[in-house]
Amino acid sequence: YMYKFLFFIFLFVSCSGSEQKQPYPKEPPPSLEEQIGEMLMIGFRDTVLSTGNELYKNITEDHIGGVIIYEYDVPSKSRPRNITSKEQLKNLTTDLQKAGGGDLLIAVDEEGGLVSRLKERYGFAPAKSPLEMGELNDVDSTKLWATQIAKKLINAGCNLNFAPVVDLNSNPDCPVIGKIKRPFSADPKTVVQHAGIFMEVMKENNILCAPKHFPGHGSAKADSHLGFTDVSDTWQKAELLPYELLIKKGHCDMIMTAHIYNKNLDTLPATLSRKVIKEKLRNEMGFQGVIISDDLQMGAISNYYGLEKAIQLSLEADVDILLFSNNIPGQYEPRIVKKVISIIKKLLAEEKISRERIKASYDRIRALKAKIK
């Protein structure tokens, strides 16, 4: 009996083992087009999605990885852009996700205070500005306001918040940062505490965050939306502290770059700088998550670099997602996706960018998206 018993045990174990070794069918590897598309995030002009829209083709044929929502159309100086009401926006984002197989990043700038796309006029509740949260300096209060913002994003169908601003309020008169109450504080520790709470609340609600603008925009005297922004004489190393601490605490899945120029760091704006992005943020500070550019159509980039050069330098710097808002003064570019894809393919053909470089970004973006599935 003992021999029979042992024989059956052996048979059972060997059968189980063979079952475990059966390989699962593998998904086909992504095409080059899918990998490139994943790296693009686009702004668009529509309040509904129809199959005739250029955007629909961008999602279904060009495989773009994300879109950004705005309520105001800057080129035409008019509304609506993407939002007419809470219900309409939810329908739009639902249709976008259907077109993208439930796989799109749908981003919005929802910081609280003045930088809000989900406004009261569309049926959304207002929220305090980061500066008001920082001045109050109350953990429970920040959690409450962050929860209010998270609810807005859930109701809107957005899964990525381009927030919080972790710039230091080192120049309260900075036209695009301090003056409109976007930073929590001039003190790095206060910024880290409240930005950390903000990001935790977003994560609890299955929303990704992109703290911004690396390596620090708070000391600027000019607006990088409009043109060249030199912080060489005003930027301080303390502006890196919020990033260092938030990365160490494991809060950062994604970081947005700044278009600021600092001759002490490099001769290129930060977004295009290998020294700032690859060497400092990746290698020195150890950030291995997704890096997204600020809008590559902003004046600080578009006025000084051609589209091809800006794309090449961004990729060489190790930026993963290239953001094109299509929402700056001047020309709206409906075929921006086709243009960017053809430029990236040209750079690959000329061996200025490698296939491995594209694949590295693709893998980081896929890992990021898996966190909110």
RAVENZI-V977214 format. One line per field, one symbol per residue. ss: DSSP state (~ for helix, > for strand, _ for the rest). psi: psi as a letter, one per 40 degrees, with the letter a starting at -180 (. if undefined). Layout:
ss->???
psi->???
This chain:
ss->_~~~~~~~~~~~~~~~~~~~~__________~~~~~~~_>>>>__________~~~~~~~_____>>>____>____>_______~~~~~~~~~~~~~~_____>>>>_>>>__>>___~~~_______~~~~~~~__~~~~~~~~~~~~~~~~~~___>>___>____________~~~_______~~~~~~~~~~~~~~~~~___>>_>>>>_______________>______~~~~~~~~~~~~_____>>>>___>________~~~_~~~~~~~~~~~_____>>>______~~~~____~~~~~~~~~~~___>>>>___________~~~~~~~~~~~~~~_____~~~~~~~~~~~~~~~~___
psi->ddddddddddddddddddddehiihiiiiiidddddddehhiiigieihieeiddddddddefieiihhiehhddefiiicehdiddddddddddddddefeeihhiihgdibdghdgiddeeiiiiiidddddddfhdddddddddddddddddefhehhgiiheiifdgeehdecddffdidiehdddddddddddddddddefhiigiihhfhedeieiheddahhhedediiddedddddddddefdhdihhiieihheedieiiddehdddcddddcddefheahhhiiheeiddddeehiddddddddddefhdhhhhdffihbhhgdfddddddddddddddefdiiddddddddddddddddee.
